Amino acid sequence: MANTAQSKKRARQSVARYDVNKARRSRVKSDVRSVEEAIASGDKNKAEAALKAAEPNLVRTAQKGMMHKKTASRKVSRLAKRVKAMST
């Protein structure tokens, strides 16, 4: 249990960051899923649009420390490669 004022504040901040991070993690997963669903459906335009929306969220998540920079880069690269490989 937090006793000092500083430890109480850190506990409050921890709860607030948890909520923000949870929302960010969920948003990234949803974005990646939407790109994968567009790829599976075979609609290249929809897949490109979904990738264009997902990429900034992945990069921002890495910048905020929620995900390693190289993990985000790898995810973007692999999704882009799959979208590019789609037939028009």
C-alpha positions in Angstrom: 0.0 0.0 0.0 1.3 3.5 -0.9 2.2 5.5 2.2 4.0 8.6 1.1 2.5 11.4 -1.0 4.9 10.5 -3.8 4.0 6.8 -3.8 0.3 7.7 -3.8 0.8 10.0 -6.8 2.8 7.3 -8.6 0.0 4.8 -7.9 -2.6 7.2 -9.4 -0.3 7.8 -12.4 0.1 4.1 -12.9 -3.6 3.5 -13.1 -4.0 6.4 -15.6 -1.2 5.1 -17.8 -2.6 1.6 -17.7 -5.9 2.9 -19.2 -4.1 4.9 -21.9 -1.8 2.0 -22.8 -4.7 -0.5 -22.8 -6.6 1.7 -25.3 -3.5 2.2 -27.4 -2.7 -1.5 -27.5 -6.3 -2.3 -28.4 -6.3 0.3 -31.2 -3.1 -1.1 -32.7 -4.5 -4.7 -32.6 -7.7 -3.5 -34.3 -5.8 -1.6 -37.0 -3.6 -4.6 -37.8 -6.7 -6.9 -37.8 -8.5 -4.5 -40.3 -5.5 -4.7 -42.7 -5.4 -8.5 -42.4 -9.1 -8.7 -43.1 -8.8 -6.4 -46.1 -5.9 -8.6 -47.4 -8.0 -11.7 -46.9 -11.0 -10.2 -48.7 -8.7 -9.5 -51.7 -9.6 -5.8 -51.9 -6.3 -4.0 -52.5 -7.7 -0.5 -52.3 -9.3 -1.3 -48.9 -6.1 -2.9 -47.7 -3.9 0.1 -48.7 -6.3 2.4 -46.9 -6.3 0.3 -43.8 -2.5 0.1 -43.9 -2.2 3.9 -44.3 -4.4 4.2 -41.2 -2.6 1.6 -39.2 1.0 2.7 -39.8 0.9 5.9 -37.8 -0.6 4.2 -34.8 2.0 1.5 -34.9 4.8 4.0 -35.1 3.3 6.2 -32.4 2.9 3.2 -30.1 6.6 2.5 -30.5 7.5 6.1 -29.8 5.5 6.0 -26.6 7.3 2.9 -25.4 4.4 0.5 -25.7 6.1 -1.5 -28.3 9.7 -1.8 -29.4 10.6 0.4 -32.3 11.8 -2.6 -34.4 8.7 -4.6 -33.6 6.5 -1.8 -35.0 8.7 -1.4 -38.0 8.6 -5.2 -38.6 4.8 -5.3 -38.4 4.5 -2.4 -40.8 7.0 -3.9 -43.2 5.3 -7.3 -43.3 1.8 -5.8 -43.7 3.1 -3.5 -46.5 4.8 -6.5 -48.2 1.5 -8.5 -48.1 -0.5 -5.6 -49.5 2.0 -4.9 -52.2 1.9 -8.6 -53.2 -1.9 -8.5 -53.8 -3.1 -8.5 -57.4 -4.9 -5.4 -58.5 
